[in-house]
Amino acid sequence: MKTMLRVCSAFIAFVLADAPAAFAHWPDQAPHQIAQLGEFKLEGGVLKDLKMSYVTHGQLNAAKDNAILFQHGFALNHHQFDHMIGRGRPLDTDKYFIICPDALGATQTRFEHSSSPTNSGLKMKFPLYNGRDMVKAQYRLITETLGISHLLAVTGISSGADDSVQFAVSYPDFMDGIFPISGGAVSGTQGYFFGPLMISIIESCEGWDGGNYDKNPERCASNALSQLIPYFYTREWWDQYVDTPEAYTKWRNTWGDYYLDVQDARDLYYRTMALGRGWVGDTPGFNGDLNAALASIKAKTLFIYSPRDQFFLPHHIETQVKAIPHARAVAIDSSAGHLICCNADPNATWVMGEAIREFLQDLSAPRNAAR
């Protein structure tokens, strides 16, 4: 069943100056932790020493059945959903234990994070990885370091939504539910262009040196990522909120601080390569049949998306809803487009939050009744 929720954007959608707050590492944040997981077998090689960085919010209950995994989007970090996490918020820390890792190959430069080509010291000798490897690394973090054998839910934004679907295919008995946000296993044809274009921009950039540089050529990464930016919002949003040179400068400085200008070019190169090195449809055991892979999902599934998203179109979501047993979708009609996830339209944020609350309550109800 699909629910259409039309959102009235009657008040200001986004305060650009406040955006970095959701990504900052301030003193009263949950402590940043590093898990040492040793040898890690990827589909394309072996990493001798895997480390995973993460934060947790809330408390794991005695039954260990209130844990939720959040997976961040492309080239972002574990703070991407902070505005939804906390006491009384949709990911309520009085009820749930929220695990927020930095994905394998994390690309940002401002803090110690999960194993990547650069921070491992391997540079271009780092093994190539894909989305299933990223999911497997998080699975090991949860089961081995945190000692959790089953999750209440798995979620993620954009590429993290893709990973949520992959998680449910790779580990079908590991969670009660998934709620992918602004993403999934099926997307538009832009990916066929953006990946190779981003790789080409990085490879042709001064200072790249075949990826064997010692000084990070930051401009290479920011130029490559900039190809994605126009598609994050709708044309209507851009025309309304970035409508003067001054507004653009403010927007660019803000995004530079927490996204465009804080990337390691080599790590971003590997992460972009991962986009074309495996997806849900070629998960081993399904003979390349996407519908069969999706049909294997046991978790209750809720897709949260915008009909105006330029990356994940309505028919992409519908395809997955039809293929996954007991799946449904909530459509949030907002000029924020792909970034309904990230407080670009507070009305969309509220509607999304209510959908998440309801979904988590439904997942928790059988357990709560049994206690």
NORQUI-V802365 format. One record per residue. N is the residue number from 1. RES is the residue in one letter. PHI is phi in whole degrees, 0 to 359 (NA if undefined). OMEGA is omega in whole degrees, 0 to 359 (* if undefined). D_CENTER is the distance of its C-alpha to the mean C-alpha in whole Angstrom. Layout:
BEGIN
{{N	RES	PHI	OMEGA	D_CENTER} {N	RES	PHI	OMEGA	D_CENTER}}
END
This chain:
BEGIN
{{1	M	NA	182	25} {2	K	243	179	23} {3	T	250	177	23} {4	M	259	179	23} {5	L	244	180	23} {6	R	268	188	24} {7	V	254	175	23} {8	C	270	179	26} {9	S	268	187	25} {10	A	272	180	28} {11	F	227	188	27} {12	I	306	187	25} {13	A	275	191	22} {14	F	201	175	20} {15	V	259	189	22} {16	L	303	184	21} {17	A	294	183	23} {18	D	269	188	21} {19	A	302	185	17} {20	P	296	182	17} {21	A	303	181	18} {22	A	286	184	15} {23	F	241	185	14} {24	A	283	174	17} {25	H	256	183	18} {26	W	269	190	21} {27	P	301	184	24} {28	D	269	174	24} {29	Q	290	173	20} {30	A	303	183	19} {31	P	298	178	20} {32	H	280	186	18} {33	Q	238	178	19} {34	I	235	176	19} {35	A	258	176	20} {36	Q	261	189	22} {37	L	249	175	22} {38	G	69	185	24} {39	E	297	182	25} {40	F	226	180	22} {41	K	268	176	22} {42	L	263	177	20} {43	E	293	182	21} {44	G	244	181	22} {45	G	161	182	24} {46	V	228	174	24} {47	L	253	188	23} {48	K	291	185	25} {49	D	226	178	24} {50	L	273	170	20} {51	K	238	180	19} {52	M	234	177	16} {53	S	263	184	15} {54	Y	194	168	14} {55	V	230	174	15} {56	T	232	179	16} {57	H	231	180	17} {58	G	83	183	20} {59	Q	237	173	23} {60	L	285	182	22} {61	N	283	185	25} {62	A	299	180	28} {63	A	280	183	27} {64	K	55	182	24} {65	D	237	181	23} {66	N	240	185	20} {67	A	271	178	17} {68	I	233	176	14} {69	L	261	172	11} {70	F	250	180	7} {71	Q	241	185	4} {72	H	285	181	3} {73	G	277	186	3} {74	F	300	175	6} {75	A	65	179	9} {76	L	250	183	8} {77	N	214	190	8} {78	H	291	179	9} {79	H	267	190	11} {80	Q	297	183	8} {81	F	248	183	9} {82	D	303	182	13} {83	H	292	179	15} {84	M	254	185	14} {85	I	250	177	15} {86	G	148	181	19} {87	R	299	179	22} {88	G	80	179	23} {89	R	274	182	19} {90	P	306	172	17} {91	L	266	192	16} {92	D	284	182	19} {93	T	287	171	20} {94	D	280	182	23} {95	K	245	192	22} {96	Y	238	174	19} {97	F	250	188	18} {98	I	258	181	14} {99	I	252	183	13} {100	C	235	179	10} {101	P	272	163	10} {102	D	266	187	10} {103	A	298	169	9} {104	L	311	180	12} {105	G	81	182	13} {106	A	313	194	11} {107	T	256	185	13} {108	Q	280	193	14} {109	T	253	195	18} {110	R	271	182	18} {111	F	206	177	18} {112	E	295	185	19} {113	H	215	184	15} {114	S	300	183	15} {115	S	308	178	17} {116	S	215	179	17} {117	P	306	184	20} {118	T	280	185	21} {119	N	287	175	21} {120	S	281	185	22} {121	G	82	182	25} {122	L	280	183	25} {123	K	51	185	24} {124	M	281	173	24} {125	K	269	176	26} {126	F	298	181	22} {127	P	292	175	22} {128	L	294	181	19} {129	Y	226	178	16} {130	N	222	183	14} {131	G	297	179	11} {132	R	293	175	14} {133	D	296	179	15} {134	M	297	178	11} {135	V	294	180	11} {136	K	298	179	15} {137	A	298	179	14} {138	Q	289	176	13} {139	Y	300	179	15} {140	R	293	176	18} {141	L	303	184	17} {142	I	292	185	17} {143	T	280	186	20} {144	E	271	183	22} {145	T	277	184	21} {146	L	268	176	21} {147	G	67	181	23} {148	I	253	184	21} {149	S	261	181	22} {150	H	205	180	20} {151	L	254	171	17} {152	L	292	184	18} {153	A	205	173	14} {154	V	234	177	11} {155	T	219	177	8} {156	G	180	183	4} {157	I	247	175	4} {158	S	58	178	5} {159	S	297	174	5} {160	G	292	173	3} {161	A	291	175	6} {162	D	304	181	8} {163	D	296	178	7} {164	S	296	177	9} {165	V	294	178	11} {166	Q	299	179	12} {167	F	302	183	12} {168	A	289	175	15} {169	V	278	183	17} {170	S	289	184	17} {171	Y	227	191	18} {172	P	296	181	19} {173	D	259	189	21} {174	F	270	183	19} {175	M	216	176	17} {176	D	278	183	19} {177	G	207	172	16} {178	I	228	173	13} {179	F	224	177	12} {180	P	294	182	9} {181	I	241	178	8} {182	S	54	179	9} {183	G	175	180	9} {184	G	162	186	10} {185	A	279	181	13} {186	V	236	181	15} {187	S	217	182	15} {188	G	284	183	17} {189	T	284	181	19} {190	Q	303	182	18} {191	G	302	179	16} {192	Y	294	181	19} {193	F	262	187	20} {194	F	296	182	18} {195	G	301	179	17} {196	P	301	179	21} {197	L	294	179	21} {198	M	297	177	19} {199	I	299	181	20} {200	S	297	179	24} {201	I	298	180	23} {202	I	294	184	22} {203	E	295	183	25} {204	S	266	186	28} {205	C	275	177	27} {206	E	298	180	30} {207	G	99	181	29} {208	W	292	175	27} {209	D	53	178	30} {210	G	66	181	28} {211	G	86	183	25} {212	N	258	180	28} {213	Y	293	171	28} {214	D	258	177	29} {215	K	254	183	28} {216	N	300	175	24} {217	P	278	188	25} {218	E	305	183	22} {219	R	298	179	23} {220	C	301	181	22} {221	A	290	183	19} {222	S	294	178	19} {223	N	294	180	21} {224	A	294	181	19} {225	L	295	183	16} {226	S	299	179	18} {227	Q	295	183	18} {228	L	276	193	15} {229	I	305	183	16} {230	P	301	184	19} {231	Y	268	182	16} {232	F	292	179	14} {233	Y	245	173	17} {234	T	279	176	20} {235	R	301	179	23} {236	E	300	181	25} {237	W	296	180	22} {238	W	301	183	23} {239	D	295	182	27} {240	Q	277	190	27} {241	Y	249	177	25} {242	V	234	191	25} {243	D	251	178	29} {244	T	220	176	31} {245	P	302	180	31} {246	E	293	179	30} {247	A	294	177	27} {248	Y	296	180	26} {249	T	301	179	27} {250	K	296	178	25} {251	W	298	184	22} {252	R	295	178	22} {253	N	295	180	23} {254	T	295	180	20} {255	W	293	176	17} {256	G	298	184	19} {257	D	294	184	19} {258	Y	238	181	15} {259	Y	216	191	14} {260	L	291	189	16} {261	D	253	182	19} {262	V	236	183	17} {263	Q	249	169	16} {264	D	271	186	18} {265	A	298	182	19} {266	R	293	179	20} {267	D	295	177	16} {268	L	294	177	15} {269	Y	301	179	17} {270	Y	297	181	16} {271	R	296	178	13} {272	T	291	176	14} {273	M	301	182	17} {274	A	297	181	14} {275	L	300	183	13} {276	G	256	186	17} {277	R	245	178	17} {278	G	137	177	16} {279	W	214	185	15} {280	V	304	184	15} {281	G	296	179	19} {282	D	250	174	20} {283	T	301	180	19} {284	P	307	178	23} {285	G	104	183	25} {286	F	243	175	24} {287	N	54	177	26} {288	G	75	183	24} {289	D	266	181	24} {290	L	299	182	21} {291	N	299	178	23} {292	A	293	178	24} {293	A	297	180	21} {294	L	293	180	19} {295	A	293	180	22} {296	S	281	183	22} {297	I	291	180	19} {298	K	261	184	21} {299	A	290	169	19} {300	K	299	190	19} {301	T	230	175	16} {302	L	230	173	16} {303	F	270	175	14} {304	I	244	187	13} {305	Y	209	173	14} {306	S	250	176	16} {307	P	299	181	19} {308	R	258	174	19} {309	D	295	182	15} {310	Q	272	177	17} {311	F	265	183	14} {312	F	242	186	14} {313	L	276	183	17} {314	P	308	183	19} {315	H	289	174	21} {316	H	292	178	18} {317	I	291	181	17} {318	E	300	179	20} {319	T	302	181	21} {320	Q	286	179	18} {321	V	300	180	20} {322	K	291	186	23} {323	A	274	184	22} {324	I	268	180	20} {325	P	302	174	23} {326	H	63	177	23} {327	A	270	174	20} {328	R	212	183	20} {329	A	220	171	18} {330	V	244	179	18} {331	A	260	181	18} {332	I	246	185	18} {333	D	279	185	21} {334	S	212	177	20} {335	S	292	177	20} {336	A	294	177	17} {337	G	60	183	16} {338	H	302	186	12} {339	L	264	168	12} {340	I	300	183	13} {341	C	297	206	10} {342	C	238	172	11} {343	N	69	176	15} {344	A	282	175	16} {345	D	214	185	19} {346	P	303	176	20} {347	N	297	177	21} {348	A	297	178	18} {349	T	300	181	16} {350	W	295	181	19} {351	V	298	178	19} {352	M	299	180	16} {353	G	299	179	17} {354	E	294	178	20} {355	A	296	179	18} {356	I	293	179	16} {357	R	304	182	19} {358	E	298	181	21} {359	F	297	180	19} {360	L	293	176	19} {361	Q	297	178	22} {362	D	296	178	23} {363	L	294	185	21} {364	S	279	188	23} {365	A	305	181	27} {366	P	300	181	28} {367	R	290	180	28} {368	N	297	179	29} {369	A	293	182	32} {370	A	281	183	33} {371	R	276	*	33}}
END
